[in-house]
Amino acid sequence: MNSVLSTLRVFEEVAQRQPVGVSELSRCTDIPKSTVQRGLITLQQAGWLKVVDAERARWGVTTKALSLGLRGAGEVDLKEVAEPVVKRLAAETNETVMLATRDGDSLVVVACQDTDQVVRVVLDVGTRVPLLATSGGTAIMALLDESEVDELFTHGLPEFAQPPDFAALRRDIAQTAKRGYALNGSSSWYRPQVSSIGAAITNPAGRPVAAITLAVPDTRYTRAQEKPSRRWSWPPRPRSADCSPPADHVVPHCETAYRTGA
């Protein structure tokens, strides 16, 4: 039983910290390196983990783990419907676009379409990022009750040496609520030199359940290229009699939040 629990602990830490190596996993779990290595190999053979950086021997979760989690959360259909949107936005902007679902105080990337440009933003499917750190998270928090946002702030980000300026983040949330989409500039404490735009996806009750984020290296980002956006709803409502999609259909027929200068 102890070996099973150790293996599960290793799996949880990989999901939280990926990409991550044996030494770091051993330190954070207080499990011997040899035991960690055996757990990693077992999970790899079962299809749950993979080596994502062979040179540095870093591990990450596979889509098998992600798809099981999505089925448990009832979000498989959302991913299937939103993926064409992600691909279309990526094609329109030639930048990286991600779909992430909310899991407590974090976002988990469930779909990602990379740009073919050499300098680009890279974030693997399965990566977990704090709500407090991303434009997608800000877009979600702008739709939460103030008490819920206060609770997220209370939890803070103890795992980060340089957490955000919470007063500034509250101002960003308020501006996002008015604007309809979130902006995360290159001065972000979490990923400097990366600018991003995030829009929330809501369920029929108006609760934010996910976000679509477009991430751009700061060298290519121009405020003049921003366009109005709005949040999207899930599941999509039926089309009207004239077959036009409703205003909050998950497939955005409004302008994307960012377009290339072409």
N, C-alpha and C positions, 0 to 999 in steps of 0.2 A: 504493500500500500504506500509506503514511504517513497518508493521509486516512482510510482504513478503521480503522487502529489508533486514531487520534484520536477517531473517532466511537464506537468501542467503549469507549474510556476514559471518554468523556463519559457513555455509558450506564451504566457501572459506578458512576460517582460519583453520578449521579442516584439510582440504586437504593439507594446507601448513605446519602445525605444528604437525600433528599426530605422536604418540598418545598424546592427549591433554585433559586437564580437564576443568571443568566449570570456575574455578577461573581464569585460564590463558586466556581463551577465553574472559571472561568479561573484563579483564585488557586490552588486545590488541585491542578489538573492542569498548571499552567504552560503552558497552551495559550491563544493569543490569543482575545480575546472574539469576534472575527469568525468564527474557526474553530469555537469552541464553539457559536455561534448557528447556523451552517450544520449542524453535527452534530445539534443539537436538532431543527431543522426536518426534516432527513432522517429521523430516528427517529420524529418525529411522523407524517410522511406514511406511514411503513411500519407505523404502528399500535403502536409500542413505547412511546412517551412521550406525555404529554398535559400541557396547562397546567392545574394544579390550583388556582392562585390568580391570576386574571387581573389583579387590581389591582396586585399586586406582581411579576407575571411569574415565578411559581414553577412549577417543573416536577416531574412525578412519573411513575412507571411505570404502564403500563396493565395490565389483567387478562390481556392477551395474553401479556405477558412472564411474568406469574405462572403462568399455566396451563401454559406450556411448561416452566417450571422444575419444576412439580409432576409433570408427566409424566416428566421426566427422573429425578426422585427416586422415582417410583412411588407418589406420595402423592395422586393424584387421587381414588381411591376413598375414602380417609380424609376428604377434604374433603366429598365427596358425602354420606357417611354422617353426618358430624359436623354439617353445616350445620343439619339439623332440630333438633339438640340446642341449638346456638347460638341459634336462633330461639326455641325453647321457653323457655330460661333467660331470654332477654331479655324475653319476654312475661310470665313469672312474676314477674320482679323489676322490670320497667320501667327497666332500666339497660343500659348498653352491655356486650355480651358479644363476646369475640374468640376465634378459633381461630388458633393460631400453631404453625408447625412449626420444629423445630430445624435450624439450619444452622451447624455448627461452634460458635462461642462466641456465637451470636446466635439470636434468634427472628424469624421472618418471619411477619407477619400475613397469613393466607390467606383468612380469612372474618371478617366483622364485622357485627353487628346493632346498630344504634343505638337509643337510647331516643328517644321523642318529647318528652322534657322539655327545656325551654329551656336549663337549665344541665346540661351533660353532658360526658362524656369522649369526645374525638374522636381516632381513630387510623386512618389510611387503610389499606386493603388494600395490601399490598406494603411497608409500613413495616418496617424492620429495627431491632430493639432488642436491647441486650446481655442475655445470660442473667443477668448479675450485677445487672441493674437492675429486674427485674420479678418479680412473684409467680409468674407462670408459669415463669420461669427458675429461681426458688428451688425450686419443686415438682419440676422436672426434676433439679436438682442434688442434691436429697434422695435421688434414686434412683440416682445415679452412685457409682462407687467413689471412695474418698477421694483416690486418686492422680489421678483425672480432675478432681476439684474443685480439687486443688492446682494442676494445670496451668492451669486457667481463671484462677485467682487470679494465677498467675505472669504470664500475658499482661496482666492488669490492664485498665485503661481509659484509655490515654494521651490519647485524644481528648477526655476530659472534664476540665475544670479542677478540679472538686470530686468526686473519686471516692468511693465508699462506704467506710464503716468496715468493713474486711474482718473484723475480729474479731467485730463485731456480726452481720455477714452469716453467718459460720460458725455462730453461735448460732441464727440464724433457720433455717438449713438443718437443724440438729439438731432443732429444735422441729418443723419441718415433717415430718421423717421420722417423728416420734412421732404428730403430729396427723393426718397424711394429706393435708393441703392447706396452701397457703402464704398468708400474710397480708402485705400491704405497706401500712403505715400512711401517714397523711398527712404524716408527717415524712420521707418518702422523699426522698433527695437528687435523684432523677431527675425525678420529677413531683410537686412539693409540692402539697398540698391535694387529692391524689387517693389514695383507698384502693382496694385491689384484693384479690381472692381468686383464687388459681390452683390448678388441679389438673392433674396430668400424665396423659398418655395413653401407654401402653406397648405395645410389640409383643409377640408371643407369647413372646419370650425374656425379657420383663420389662424391656427397655431403653426408657427414655423417648424418645419420638420427637416429641412435640408437647404442647401444653398448651391448656386452655380457661381464659380469664381473664374475670372479671367486674369491671368498673371503675366506681367510684362516687365522685362528688364528696364531699369530706369532710363537707360540710354535711348530707348525707343518710345518712351511714354510721353505724350503731349496732352496737356489738359484741354487744349482746343479740340481734340478729337473725341471728347466725351459726348455722348448723346443721352437723352432721357431714357430711363428704363423704368420698369415696375416689377413688383414681385409676381410670382407665378403660383398657381394653386394646384394641389394634388389631392385626390384624383381629379382629372379634368372633367368638367361638366359636359353634358351632351350638347351637341351643336344645335343652333337655332334652326327655325324652319327654312331659312335661306341658306343653310349649310355653312354659315360663317362661324368660326370658333368663338367662344365666349371670351370676354376681356381678360379673365384670369386663367385661361387655358395654360397647361404646363408647357406647351410648345409656344414660345414667345413669338407673336406676330408683330409686336412693337419693335422699335429700334433697339438694337443691341447697345450695351452701355459704352462700347468703345469700337471704333472702326479705324481701319488703317487709312492713311492719307491718300491712298490711291483712288 
